[in-house]
């Protein structure tokens, strides 16, 4: 590789910095057809959401409703026609997994409440200023865009 393939005269190329895999190929437009396809599908999904007035929650709700209706009708018709019921996996949450989730959520909420109490009682002025600044920035950004666009943007930035 020549020096033109390096970012800011670094030892590693930009492709290596981005992970060197398929994601790096997509970001750097090395697989142009796939990159254009992903951008077009993303644009189409955004247009459908914007024009239809659907939100992510309403779409998920409608898809789940459709799934439940199909499974219900399949099970009822299978019973009438003496056919097997729809194949569904056995869904259950183990006691151990529930306890782990409960403990994780409880510790996180307790940490948040402890920090909130410190801020409210004036024990950490620096943290108060940081939290106030972040909330103010979030308020400004939230006023400029809708939640769906913000979610797409943050998801895209977290991938990079």
Contact map, one row per residue, 1 for C-alpha under 8 A:
1111100000000000000000000000000000000000000000000000000000000000000000000000000000000000000000000000000000000000000000000000000000000000000000000000000000000000
1111110000000000000000000000000000000000000000000000000000000000000000000000000000000000000000000000000000000000000000000000000000000000000000000000000000000000
1111110010000000000000000000000000000000000000000000000000000000000000000000000000000000000000000000000000000000000000000000000000000000000000000000000000000000
1111111000000000000000000000000000000000000000000000000000000000000000000000000000000000000000000000000000000000000000000000000000000000000000000000000000000000
1111111000001100000000000000000000000000000000000000000000000000000000000000000000000000000000000000000000000000000000000000000000000000000000000000000000000000
0111111111111100000000000000000000000000000000000000000000000000000000000000000000000000000000000000000000000000000000000000000000000000000000000000000000000000
0001111111011100000000000000000000000000000000000000000000000000000000000000000000000000000000000000000000000000000000000000000000000000000000000000000000000000
0000011111000000000000000000000000000000000000000000000000000000000000000000000000000000000000000000000000000000000000000000000000000000000000000000000000000000
0010011111100000000000000000000000000000000000000000000000000000000000000000000000000000000000000000000000000000000000000000000000000000000000000000000000000000
0000011111111000000000000000000000000000000000000000000000000000000000000000000000000000000000000000000000000000000000000000000000000000000000000000000000000000
0000010011111000000000000000000000000000000000000000000000000000000000000000000000000000000000000000000000000000000000000000000000000000000000000000000000000000
0000011001111101100000000000000000000000000000000000000000000000000000000000000000000000000000000000000000000000000000000000000000000000000000000000000000000000
0000111001111111100000000000000000000000000000000000000000000000000000000000000000000000000000000000000000000000000000000000000000000000000000000000000000000000
0000111000011111110000000000000000000000000000000000000000000000000000000000000000000000000000000000000000000000000000000000000000000000000000000000000000000000
0000000000001111111100011001000000000000000000000000000000000000000000000000000000000000000000000000000000000000000000000000000000000000000000000000000000000000
0000000000011111111100010000000000000000000000000000000000000000000000000000000000000000000000000000000000000000000000000000000000000000000000000000000000000000
0000000000011111111100000000000000000000000000000000000000000000000000000000000000000000000000000000000000000000000000000000000000000000000000000000000000000000
0000000000000111111110110000000000000000000000000000000000000000000000000000000000000000000000000000000000000000000000000000000000000000000000000000000000000001
0000000000000011111110110000000000000000000000000000000000000000000000000000000000000000000000000000000000000000000000000000000000000000000000000000000000000000
0000000000000011111111111000000000000000000000000000000000000000000000000000000000000000000000000000000000000000000000000000000000000000000000000000000000000000
0000000000000000011111111000000000000000000000000000000000000000000000000000000000000000000000000000000000000000000000000000000000000000000000000000000000000000
0000000000000000000111111100000000000000000000000000000000000000000000000000000000000000000000000000000000000000000000000000000000000000000000000000000000000000
0000000000000000011111111110000000000000000000000000000000000000000000000000000000000000000000000000000000000000000000000000000000000000000000000000000000000000
0000000000000011011111111111000000000000000000000000000000000000000000000000000000000000000000000000000000000000000000000000000000000000000000000000000000000000
0000000000000010000111111111111000000000000000000000000000000000000000000000000000000000000000000000000000000000000000000000000000000000000000000000000000000000
0000000000000000000001111111111101100000000000000000000000000000000000000000000000000000000000000000000000000000000000000000000000000000000000000000000000000000
0000000000000000000000111111110000100000000000000000000000000000000000000000000000000000000000000000000000000000000000000000000000000000000000000000000000000000
0000000000000010000000011111110000000000000000000000000000000000000000000000000000000000000000000000000000000000000000000000000000000000000000000000000000000000
0000000000000000000000001111111100100000000000000000000000000000000000000000000000000000000000000000000000000000000000000000000000000000000000000000000000000000
0000000000000000000000001111111100000000000000000000000000000000000000000000000000000000000000000000000000000000000000000000000000000000000000000000000000000000
0000000000000000000000001100111111100000000000000000000000000000000000000000000000000000000000000000000000000000000000000000000000000000000000000000000000000000
0000000000000000000000000100111111110000000000000000000000000000000000000000000000000000000000000000000000000000000000000000000000000000000000000000000000000000
0000000000000000000000000000001111111000000000000000000000000000000000000000000000000000000000000000000000000000000000000000000000000000000000000000000000000000
0000000000000000000000000100001111111100000000000000000000000000000000000000000000000000000000000000000000000000000000000000000000000000000000000000000000000000
0000000000000000000000000110101111111110000000000000000000000000000000000000000000000000000000000000000000000000000000000000000000000000000000000000000000000000
0000000000000000000000000000000111111111000000000000000000000000000000000000000000000000000000000000000000000000000000000000000000000000000000000000000000000000
0000000000000000000000000000000011111111100000000000000000000000000000000000000000000000000000000000000000000000000000000000000000000000000000000000000000000000
0000000000000000000000000000000001111111110000000000000000000000000000000000000000000000000000000000000000000000000000000000000000000000000000000000000000000000
0000000000000000000000000000000000111111111000000000000000000000000000000000000000000000000000000000000000000000000000000000000000000000000000000000000000000000
0000000000000000000000000000000000011111111100000000000000000000000000000000000000000000000000000000000000000000000000000000000000000000000000000000000000000000
0000000000000000000000000000000000001111111110000000000000000000000000000000000000000000000000000000000000000000000000000000000000000000000000000000000000000000
0000000000000000000000000000000000000111111111000000000000000000000000000000000000000000000000000000000000000000000000000000000000000000000000000000000000000000
0000000000000000000000000000000000000011111111100000000000000000000000000000000000000000000000000000000000000000000000000000000000000000000000000000000000000000
0000000000000000000000000000000000000001111111110000000000000000000000000000000000000000000000000000000000000000000000000000000000000000000000000000000000000000
0000000000000000000000000000000000000000111111111000000000000000000000000000000000000000000000000000000000000000000000000000000000000000000000000000000000000000
0000000000000000000000000000000000000000011111111100000000000000000000000000000000000000000000000000000000000000000000000000000000000000000000000000000000000000
0000000000000000000000000000000000000000001111111110000000000000000000000000000000000000000000000000000000000000000000000000000000000000000000000000000000000000
0000000000000000000000000000000000000000000111111111000000000000000000000000000000000000000000000000000000000000000000000000000000000000000000000000000000000000
0000000000000000000000000000000000000000000011111111111100000000000000000000000000000000000000000000000000000000000000000000000000000000000000000000000000000000
0000000000000000000000000000000000000000000001111111110000000000000000000000000000000000000000000000000000000000000000000000000000000000000000000000000000000000
0000000000000000000000000000000000000000000000111111110000000000000000000000000000000000000000000000000000000000000000000000000000000000000000000000000000000000
0000000000000000000000000000000000000000000000011111110000000000000000000000000000000000000000000000000000000000000000000000000000000000000000000000000000000000
0000000000000000000000000000000000000000000000001111111000000000000000000000000000000000000000000000000000000000000000000000000000000000000000000000000000000000
0000000000000000000000000000000000000000000000001111111101100000000000000000000000000000000000000000000000000000000000000000000000000000000000000000000000000000
0000000000000000000000000000000000000000000000001000111111100000000000000000000000000000000000000000000000000000000000000000000000000000000000000001000000000000
0000000000000000000000000000000000000000000000001000011111110000000000000000000000000000000000000000000000000000000000000000000000000000000000000001000000000000
0000000000000000000000000000000000000000000000000000001111111000000000000000000000000000000000000000000000000000000000000000000000000000000000000000000000000000
0000000000000000000000000000000000000000000000000000011111111100000000000000000000000000000000000000000000000000000000000000000000000000000000000000000000000000
0000000000000000000000000000000000000000000000000000011111111110000000000000000000000000000000000000000000000000000000000000000000000000000000000000000000000000
0000000000000000000000000000000000000000000000000000000111111111000000000000000000000000000000000000000000000000000000000000000000000000000000000000000000000000
0000000000000000000000000000000000000000000000000000000011111111100000000000000000000000000000000000000000000000000000000000000000000000000000000000000000000000
0000000000000000000000000000000000000000000000000000000001111111110000000000000000000000000000000000000000000000000000000000000000000000000000000000000000000000
0000000000000000000000000000000000000000000000000000000000111111111000000000000000000000000000000000000000000000000000000000000000000000000000000000000000000000
0000000000000000000000000000000000000000000000000000000000011111111100000000000000000000000000000000000000000000000000000000000000000000000000000000000000000000
0000000000000000000000000000000000000000000000000000000000001111111110000000000000000000000000000000000000000000000000000000000000000000000000000000000000000000
0000000000000000000000000000000000000000000000000000000000000111111111000000000000000000000000000000000000000000000000000000000000000000000000000000000000000000
0000000000000000000000000000000000000000000000000000000000000011111111100000000000000000000000000000000000000000000000000000000000000000000000000000000000000000
0000000000000000000000000000000000000000000000000000000000000001111111110000000000000000000000000000000000000000000000000000000000000000000000000000000000000000
0000000000000000000000000000000000000000000000000000000000000000111111111000000000000000000000000000000000000000000000000000000000000000000000000000000000000000
0000000000000000000000000000000000000000000000000000000000000000011111111100000000000000000000000000000000000000000000000000000000000000000000000000000000000000
0000000000000000000000000000000000000000000000000000000000000000001111111110000000000100000000000000000000000000000000000000000000000000000000000000000000000000
0000000000000000000000000000000000000000000000000000000000000000000111111111000000000000000000000000000000000000000000000000000000000000000000000000000000000000
0000000000000000000000000000000000000000000000000000000000000000000011111111100000000000000000000000000000000000000000000000000000000000000000000000000000000000
0000000000000000000000000000000000000000000000000000000000000000000001111111110000001100000000000000000000000000000000000000000000000000000000000000000000000000
0000000000000000000000000000000000000000000000000000000000000000000000111111111000001100000000000000000000000000000000000000000000000000000000000000000000000000
0000000000000000000000000000000000000000000000000000000000000000000000011111111100000000000000000000000000000000000000000000000000000000000000000000000000000000
0000000000000000000000000000000000000000000000000000000000000000000000001111111110000000000000000000000000000000000000000000000000000000000000000000000000000000
0000000000000000000000000000000000000000000000000000000000000000000000000111111111111000000000000000000000000000000000000000000000000000000000000000000000000000
0000000000000000000000000000000000000000000000000000000000000000000000000011111111111000000000000000000000000000000000000000000000000000000000000000000000000000
0000000000000000000000000000000000000000000000000000000000000000000000000001111111100000000000000000000000000000000000000000000000000000000000000000000000000000
0000000000000000000000000000000000000000000000000000000000000000000000000000111111100000000000000000000000000000000000000000000000000000000000000000000000000000
0000000000000000000000000000000000000000000000000000000000000000000000000000011111110000000000000000000000000000000000000000000000000000000000000000000000000000
0000000000000000000000000000000000000000000000000000000000000000000000000000011111111000000000000000000000000000000000000000000000000000000000000000000000000000
0000000000000000000000000000000000000000000000000000000000000000000000000000011001111100000000000000000000000000000000000000000000000000000000000000000000000000
0000000000000000000000000000000000000000000000000000000000000000000000000110011000111110000000000000000000000000000000000000000000000000000000000000000000000000
0000000000000000000000000000000000000000000000000000000000000000000000100110000000011111000000000000000000000000000000000000000000000000000000000000000000000000
0000000000000000000000000000000000000000000000000000000000000000000000000000000000001111100000000000000000000000000000000000000000000000000000000000000000000000
0000000000000000000000000000000000000000000000000000000000000000000000000000000000000111110000000000000000000000000000000000000000000000000000000000000000000000
0000000000000000000000000000000000000000000000000000000000000000000000000000000000000011111000000000000000000000000000000000000000000000000000000000000000000000
0000000000000000000000000000000000000000000000000000000000000000000000000000000000000001111100000000000000000000000000000000000000000000000000000000000000000000
0000000000000000000000000000000000000000000000000000000000000000000000000000000000000000111110000000000000000000000000000000000000000000000000000000000000000000
0000000000000000000000000000000000000000000000000000000000000000000000000000000000000000011111000000000000000000000000000000000000000000000000000000000000000000
0000000000000000000000000000000000000000000000000000000000000000000000000000000000000000001111101100000000000000000000000000000000000000000000000000000000000000
0000000000000000000000000000000000000000000000000000000000000000000000000000000000000000000111111100000000000000000000000000000000000000000000000000000000000000
0000000000000000000000000000000000000000000000000000000000000000000000000000000000000000000011111110000000000000000000000000000000000000000000000000000000000000
0000000000000000000000000000000000000000000000000000000000000000000000000000000000000000000001111111000000000000000000000000000000000000000000000000000000000000
0000000000000000000000000000000000000000000000000000000000000000000000000000000000000000000011111111100000000000000000000000000000000000000000000000000000000000
0000000000000000000000000000000000000000000000000000000000000000000000000000000000000000000011111111110000000000000000000000000000000000000000000000000000000000
0000000000000000000000000000000000000000000000000000000000000000000000000000000000000000000000111111111000000000000000000000000000000000000000000000000000000000
0000000000000000000000000000000000000000000000000000000000000000000000000000000000000000000000011111111100000000000000000000000000000000000000000000000000000000
0000000000000000000000000000000000000000000000000000000000000000000000000000000000000000000000001111111110000000000000000000000000000000000000000000000000000000
0000000000000000000000000000000000000000000000000000000000000000000000000000000000000000000000000111111111000000000000000000000000000000000000000000000000000000
0000000000000000000000000000000000000000000000000000000000000000000000000000000000000000000000000011111111100000000000000000000000000000000000000000000000000000
0000000000000000000000000000000000000000000000000000000000000000000000000000000000000000000000000001111111110000000000000000000000000000000000000000000000000000
0000000000000000000000000000000000000000000000000000000000000000000000000000000000000000000000000000111111111000000000000000000000000000000000000000000000000000
0000000000000000000000000000000000000000000000000000000000000000000000000000000000000000000000000000011111111100000000000000000000000000000000000000000000000000
0000000000000000000000000000000000000000000000000000000000000000000000000000000000000000000000000000001111111110000000000000000000000000000000000000000000000000
0000000000000000000000000000000000000000000000000000000000000000000000000000000000000000000000000000000111111111000000000000000000000000000000000000000000000000
0000000000000000000000000000000000000000000000000000000000000000000000000000000000000000000000000000000011111111100000000000000000000000000000000000000000000000
0000000000000000000000000000000000000000000000000000000000000000000000000000000000000000000000000000000001111111110000000000000000000000000000000000000000000000
0000000000000000000000000000000000000000000000000000000000000000000000000000000000000000000000000000000000111111111000000000000000000000000000000000000000000000
0000000000000000000000000000000000000000000000000000000000000000000000000000000000000000000000000000000000011111111100000000000000000000000000000000000000000000
0000000000000000000000000000000000000000000000000000000000000000000000000000000000000000000000000000000000001111111110000000000000000000000000000000000000000000
0000000000000000000000000000000000000000000000000000000000000000000000000000000000000000000000000000000000000111111111000000000000000000000000000000000000000000
0000000000000000000000000000000000000000000000000000000000000000000000000000000000000000000000000000000000000011111111100000000000000000000000000000000000000000
0000000000000000000000000000000000000000000000000000000000000000000000000000000000000000000000000000000000000001111111110000000000000000000000000000000000000000
0000000000000000000000000000000000000000000000000000000000000000000000000000000000000000000000000000000000000000111111111000000000000000000000000000000000000000
0000000000000000000000000000000000000000000000000000000000000000000000000000000000000000000000000000000000000000011111111111000000000000000000000000000000000000
0000000000000000000000000000000000000000000000000000000000000000000000000000000000000000000000000000000000000000001111111111101100000000000000000000000000000000
0000000000000000000000000000000000000000000000000000000000000000000000000000000000000000000000000000000000000000000111111110000000000000000000000000000000000000
0000000000000000000000000000000000000000000000000000000000000000000000000000000000000000000000000000000000000000000011111110000000000000000000000000000000000000
0000000000000000000000000000000000000000000000000000000000000000000000000000000000000000000000000000000000000000000001111111100100000000000000000000000000000000
0000000000000000000000000000000000000000000000000000000000000000000000000000000000000000000000000000000000000000000001111111100000000000000000000000000000000000
0000000000000000000000000000000000000000000000000000000000000000000000000000000000000000000000000000000000000000000001100111111100000000000000000000000000000000
0000000000000000000000000000000000000000000000000000000000000000000000000000000000000000000000000000000000000000000000100111111110000000000000000000000000000000
0000000000000000000000000000000000000000000000000000000000000000000000000000000000000000000000000000000000000000000000000001111111000000000000000000000000000000
0000000000000000000000000000000000000000000000000000000000000000000000000000000000000000000000000000000000000000000000100001111111100000000000000000000000000000
0000000000000000000000000000000000000000000000000000000000000000000000000000000000000000000000000000000000000000000000100101111111110000000000000000000000000000
0000000000000000000000000000000000000000000000000000000000000000000000000000000000000000000000000000000000000000000000000000111111111000000000000000000000000000
0000000000000000000000000000000000000000000000000000000000000000000000000000000000000000000000000000000000000000000000000000011111111100000000000000000000000000
0000000000000000000000000000000000000000000000000000000000000000000000000000000000000000000000000000000000000000000000000000001111111110000000000000000000000000
0000000000000000000000000000000000000000000000000000000000000000000000000000000000000000000000000000000000000000000000000000000111111111000000000000000000000000
0000000000000000000000000000000000000000000000000000000000000000000000000000000000000000000000000000000000000000000000000000000011111111100000000000000000000000
0000000000000000000000000000000000000000000000000000000000000000000000000000000000000000000000000000000000000000000000000000000001111111110000000000000000000000
0000000000000000000000000000000000000000000000000000000000000000000000000000000000000000000000000000000000000000000000000000000000111111111000000000000000000000
0000000000000000000000000000000000000000000000000000000000000000000000000000000000000000000000000000000000000000000000000000000000011111111100000000000000000000
0000000000000000000000000000000000000000000000000000000000000000000000000000000000000000000000000000000000000000000000000000000000001111111110000000000000000000
0000000000000000000000000000000000000000000000000000000000000000000000000000000000000000000000000000000000000000000000000000000000000111111111000000000000000000
0000000000000000000000000000000000000000000000000000000000000000000000000000000000000000000000000000000000000000000000000000000000000011111111100000000000000000
0000000000000000000000000000000000000000000000000000000000000000000000000000000000000000000000000000000000000000000000000000000000000001111111110000000000000000
0000000000000000000000000000000000000000000000000000000000000000000000000000000000000000000000000000000000000000000000000000000000000000111111111000000000000000
0000000000000000000000000000000000000000000000000000000000000000000000000000000000000000000000000000000000000000000000000000000000000000011111111110010000000000
0000000000000000000000000000000000000000000000000000000000000000000000000000000000000000000000000000000000000000000000000000000000000000001111111100000000000000
0000000000000000000000000000000000000000000000000000000000000000000000000000000000000000000000000000000000000000000000000000000000000000000111111100000000000000
0000000000000000000000000000000000000000000000000000000000000000000000000000000000000000000000000000000000000000000000000000000000000000000011111110110000000000
0000000000000000000000000000000000000000000000000000000000000000000000000000000000000000000000000000000000000000000000000000000000000000000001111111110000000000
0000000000000000000000000000000000000000000000000000000000000000000000000000000000000000000000000000000000000000000000000000000000000000000001001111111000000000
0000000000000000000000000000000000000000000000000000001100000000000000000000000000000000000000000000000000000000000000000000000000000000000000000111111100000000
0000000000000000000000000000000000000000000000000000000000000000000000000000000000000000000000000000000000000000000000000000000000000000000000001111111110000000
0000000000000000000000000000000000000000000000000000000000000000000000000000000000000000000000000000000000000000000000000000000000000000000001001111111111000000
0000000000000000000000000000000000000000000000000000000000000000000000000000000000000000000000000000000000000000000000000000000000000000000000000011111111100000
0000000000000000000000000000000000000000000000000000000000000000000000000000000000000000000000000000000000000000000000000000000000000000000000000001111111110000
0000000000000000000000000000000000000000000000000000000000000000000000000000000000000000000000000000000000000000000000000000000000000000000000000000111111111000
0000000000000000000000000000000000000000000000000000000000000000000000000000000000000000000000000000000000000000000000000000000000000000000000000000011111111100
0000000000000000000000000000000000000000000000000000000000000000000000000000000000000000000000000000000000000000000000000000000000000000000000000000001111111110
0000000000000000000000000000000000000000000000000000000000000000000000000000000000000000000000000000000000000000000000000000000000000000000000000000000111111111
0000000000000000000000000000000000000000000000000000000000000000000000000000000000000000000000000000000000000000000000000000000000000000000000000000000011111111
0000000000000000000000000000000000000000000000000000000000000000000000000000000000000000000000000000000000000000000000000000000000000000000000000000000001111111
0000000000000000000000000000000000000000000000000000000000000000000000000000000000000000000000000000000000000000000000000000000000000000000000000000000000111111
0000000000000000010000000000000000000000000000000000000000000000000000000000000000000000000000000000000000000000000000000000000000000000000000000000000000011111
